[in-house]
Amino acid sequence: MEILLWLVPSAVVTVLAMCWVSWFGREGRGEVDREVAVARMAQALRREHRGGYAVRPAPARDRSRGIAVRPSRTPPRAR
């Protein structure tokens, strides 16, 4: 247990940093007026967007069945 004591300072610093960011970080966001937000969304919805997505060809089916099979050899010719 004593060997884990070196983790305590880094854990304390991490927790303090998380608290500081959560407390002071929320002040910088500011409130956006509802009317301004609605106008921005309406403008974004009116914008023309490129259509759809690129059609990809269907992948080739893997015919593997989980068994390694060597190709058959041609039988030796009879003399």
BELHU-V349485 format. One record per run of one state. SS is the DSSP state (alpha for helix, beta for strand, coil for the rest). FROM is the first residue (numbers start at 1). TO is the last residue. If there is no record, write none. Layout:
<<SS | FROM | TO> <SS | FROM | TO>>
//
This chain:
<<coil | 1 | 1> <alpha | 2 | 28> <coil | 29 | 33> <alpha | 34 | 46> <coil | 47 | 79>>
//
